[in-house]
């Protein structure tokens, strides 16, 4: 399929000719992820490791969003990721714009360190995102001049490509961003590459134009998958899947999967959605805003029907749910702290694969690891949280 918005004339994978030979090869594999999970037999609770697209992944993941762009935070993230993976968490998430590309570099350093400790790269689900324009390492003195020099003068971006002053998803831009991310990570490929908050485009373009842009992005991402640079792709959103049915800015998962199928047939590589799932944002669990086969379903139920993996972000709402929860939740969820209860809620949502927890220091990792040995809530206990007394 050819998309109307895809006007790039270059060969779509030209950038990949210039990767350094030292980049760590390969993707996560079924065999390596199963072997990783087997290391924690007897230590992890039943159900902590779950199946996603043939891979064995942990119900908890590591997020790398918050923190200062400085060397101390860089080291903290690297040490925290190493400790988390050694303790039973193999889902690792970042984005090129997190801390001005430094979070990806911290993650890359952790993956390299883990290899020396007997944890191969193939046992890890490594995820990152592209879409937001990001400086490199620190905020430049003049951001406008920086982006003009770095992107527009090189014809990576053209007038009209950028929405809301900060977001783009043209094939040429995504090609550039994936290349930068792989160099930051020192990897030849990532397992999941997300379009980062694509709903940002809807602030400035019509739904029809948005679909054309999404189609062009999918064409590029399919070519990247064919080249072995990504295993799967998806959409990491904040608001796009949490809107009520009928909203003009709601993403329809069924339509998105259908678009991927139009682009690449039944062997398409669209397979992941990331969005907030927490006690204050339960829309993915309870809001029937997705239409699948003439039924109105919440996102998690729709994703099960459509074969899409759902990853939760912000289970503690950036720490705001880590204290002061109602006493009734403690009775239903159990555990010893509100921090743990907030995470337990997200990871227990039926149909959800993994919940990402921001982890910038080793002590954060140790706190997260306490839940590796805790089973998720039984479905009856989980659904009781939504019943009126």
N, C-alpha and C positions, 0 to 999 in steps of 0.2 A: 504494500500500500504506500502511496506517496501522499504526504500531508501538505496542505496548501502553504503552511507557514515556513516549511523547511526550504529556505532559499540558499543554503550554504552550497557553494560550488566545489569546495575542496573534498578530497577523499576523506570520509568520516573518521578514519583512524590514523590520520597523518601524524598526530602528536605521539602516538605510541611507538614510533620508530626511534624515539630519542630517549627511552627509558634506560637508566643505568643498568648494566648487567648484574650489579650487586643486589638488586631488589630481591627480597625473599619471595620465592614462587609459591604457587598453589593456592587452593581454596580449602575451606573446611570440608572434610570428607565424612561419610557415614561411619567408616571404620575407625577413624581417629577420634571422632566425637563419642562413639560408643566406648572406646578404650578409656577416654578421659572420664566418663561417667562411672565406669567400672572401678576406677581408683577410689571412689568414695562409697563403694558398697559397704553397708553397715554404719556409715557415718551420715549419709544423706537420707532424708525421709523419703518414703515411697511417694512418687509423684513430683519430687523436686526436679528430676530430669524428665523432659518432655520431648516429643517428636515434632519436628518442623521440617517439612520438605525433605524427608529422609535423613535429617541430622538429629543428633541428640543434644539438646540445649537445656540450660539451667532455667528454673523458674524465676531466678533473680538475675539482673544484669547490672552492669556498671555504666553510669552516665558521667559525662565529662564537661558539662555545660558551664557551671559557675566557677568563679575564682579570678584572682588578679593575673594579668599577663606578666608574670615575673618568674625568675628561676626557682624560687622556693616553692611556688605552686606547681611548677613543672615537675620538680622532684617528688612533691607530695602525691601527685596523680600517678606517676610511674610506680612509686613504692606501693600505693594503695591497690593499683591494678594487679601487680605481681602477687600481693598477699591475697587478694580476692580469688584469683585464678587458682592459686595453690590450695585454697580452701573450698573450692567446689563451685565457682561461678565462671562460666565460659562464654557469656554474652557480653560483648564490649561495644560501646556505642560512642560516636563522636560526630563532629561536623566541621567543615573547613572554617567556619566563622567562629567556632568556640575558642574564646581567648585568643583571637587573631591568629589562628592556625596552630597555636602552641599545644592545644589539647590533643590534636592528632599526633604531634611529635612526641608528646608524653606517652601516648598509647603505643606508638611505634617503638619507643625505647623499652617499654614494658614487654612487648612481644619478643623483642630481641633478648631481653634478660630471661624471660621464661624459657626460651629455646635452650639456654645454657643450663637450665634446671630440669630438663627432661620433659618439658611441655611443648610439643611441636605446634607450629602455627596452624596445622590442619585440624587441630582439636578445638579451635576457637572460632566462634561466629563473630567476625569483625564487620562492623557497620559504620558507615559515615554518610554524610549528606552534602548536597550542593544546591545552591539557589541564591544565597545572600552574598553580595559583594563583601569581601573581607580584606582588610589590610594584612600585612605580613609581619607578625611578631609584635607590633605595637602600632598605636594610632599615629599616622603621619601628621606632620605639622599642617599640611594642607591636603585634606582627603580628596577634594575635587581634582586637584592637580595629579594626585597619586593615581586615581582611577582613570583619569584621562590618559595618562602616560602608560599605565599598565594594561589597559583594556581597549580603549577606543582608538588610540594611535596605532595599535597592532591589529585592528580590525577583528578583535575577539568579540567586542560588542559594537553595535551600531545604534544610532538614534532610534528610539522607539522600542528597543529591546528591554529596557529597564522599566519596571513598574514600581510605584511608590518610592522612587528614588534609591532603591536598595536591592531589588530582586530581579533575576533573569533566569530563564530556563531554555534558551535557544540551544540547538545542538552544538554550535561552535563554543559557546560559553561553558556548557556542561563538559565538553571534551577537555577544555582547558582546566576546569575545576577538578575533574576526576584525576587528571594527570598530576596536578599539584597535591591532591590528597594522597595519592599513592606514593609520591616522593616524601611527603611528610611522614607517612606511616612506614616508609622503607619496605613496602610490599608491592608485589607485581599485580595483586588483585585483592578486592574486598568481596565479602560474601553478600552484603546487602548495600546497595547504593540508593539512598532516598532522595527524591525531590523534596526539598525543604520548604514547608509551608507554601505550596503552590497556590493556595487560595489568595495569597498576597496579590497575584496577578488580577484577580477579580475586582480589585479596587479601581482598576483603570481600563479593563477590556471587557467586551461583551462575552456572554457565555459561549457564543459560537466561536469567537476569536480564541477564547481560553481553550476550547476543545481542539482547535487547530494547533495551538502552541503545545498542548499536552501531547497531541499525536506526534508532532515533530520531535519532542523530547523522548517519547517512547521509541521512535525509530532509531534515534541515536543510542539509547540505552540497550536496545536489542543488539545493535552492532557491537557495542562494548561487551555484552555477554558472549556473543559469538567469538570475539577475540580473546575471551578468557580473562578480561579485566574485572568483571563483576560476575557473581554467581546469580544474583537476583536483583530486582529493583522494586521500589515501592514509593510510598508517599508518607513523609513524616509531617504531621499536621498539628496545629493547635486548635483551630476553630472549624476546619473544613468538614469534619464528620460529626460535629456536635450540634449542628443547627437543627431546628425543627423541620419536619416534612413540609415541603413547599417553599422553603427559603431559597432565594435566588443564588445564595452563596454556599448551599449545601452540596457536598460531593456525593454522587451516587456511586457506590462501590460496584454495583452490577454494571453500570454504564462504563466505568473505568476498566473493569475486567473485559468487557466487550470490546472496548477500544484497543486494548492490548492484543486481543485475539484478532481484530481486524489488521493490526500492524504485522503480527508474526504468527498467526494461526494458533492451533491448540498447544504448540510447544513454546508459547510466549514465556517470558521470565518475570512478569509482574507477579509478586507473591507476598508482599509485606505492607502493612499499614502500622504506623506508630501514632499514638495520640494520647492525651491525658486520660488516665483512669484513676480516680481517687474518690474519697468520701464526699468531696464537694463537687466533683465532676463525674457523675456516674452515667452520663448519657450513653456511652457505648454499651452499657449493660441493660438499661431500662427504656431508652427513648426509641420508639419504633419509627425511625426516620428513613429506613432503607427498604426499597421495594424489590423483592426477589420473587419471581414466578407468581405474581399477583398477590403476594403476601407482604404486609408491612412488618418489618423486623428491626430490632436493635442491631447495631453494627456487629457485635460479637456473634449473634446468631446468623446474620447475613454472611459474615466471613466464613463461618463453618460451611454454609451452603456453597460458597463460591471458591473454597480452597485457598483462602488468604490467611496468612499468619498475622495475628495482632500482637503488637508489643506495646506495653503501657509505659508512658512517660509520667513524670511528676507524681508518683504515688503518695508522697508526703507534701505535695504542693510547695516544693522548695522550702520545706521545714515548717510550714505554717500548720500542718496537721500533726506535728510531732509532740504536741502538748495540748492539754485542755479539752480532749475529746470527752463526750458524755460517758458517765459511768456505765450506762447500759451497754455501750460497745465493749467495754472491758469484760462484761459478763458473757457476751456472745462470742467475742473473738478470742478472749483469753490473752495469754502472753503477759509480759511484765511491764512494758512501756507503751505509750501512745505511738511512738515512732515505729515500733514493731507492729502494732495493730494497724496502722495506716498502710504499711507495706503488705501485711497479710491480707487486707481487704483486696488490694489490687491483684496480687498473685493468685487469689482464690476465685476471681471472676471466671465463671464457666466459659471455656472457649479461648481464654487468653493464654498466651504461651509464656511470656516473660515480662517482669516489671523492672524497669531501670531505676537505679538509685544513684543519685549523685554521690561520688566517693572520691574526695580530693586528698584524703590523708589515710595512713594505715589504720588509725584507730576507727575511722569510718568503716573501713573494710571489715575489721573485726566485729563491729556492731552488726553489719549486714550478715556476716557469716553465722551468727547465732540462729538465723532462720533456715539455714540449709538443712538442719536436723529436725525442723518443725514441719509436719504435714500441713498442706493447705486446708482451709475450712471445708468440711463436707458441704455439698450443695445445699442441703436443707438448712444448715446454719447460715450459709451465705445469704440465701433468699429470705431468711427470717429478718434480716436487717432492713428489708423494704416493706415489711408488714406493719400496719398500724396496730398498736396495742389497743 
